[in-house]
Amino acid sequence: MLRQLVSGVMAAIALGGVLVIGSSVAWSNTAGPVGGAYTTRAEFDQAFADAVAASRPGNTPANRERLREMGWKRLHQNVPVASK
């Protein structure tokens, strides 16, 4: 009885795996491009510039330097006295 139960569970897992793989392959064949094609190189470059600007709006050199300095100050405050 246990052997039949294990065989049935394994068959169900295998069938599920085949269905998942098959559906992902079918989905990748039907998925098309989201937007239209870029007509000029300037439009192509602008699309990447917009994506970079939107990804990290506070990532400026001044902010990075300020955060770096704050981190160094915090690290130097937590140095044990025995290592000085």
Residue pairs with C-beta under 8 A, 6 or more apart in sequence:
38 44
38 47
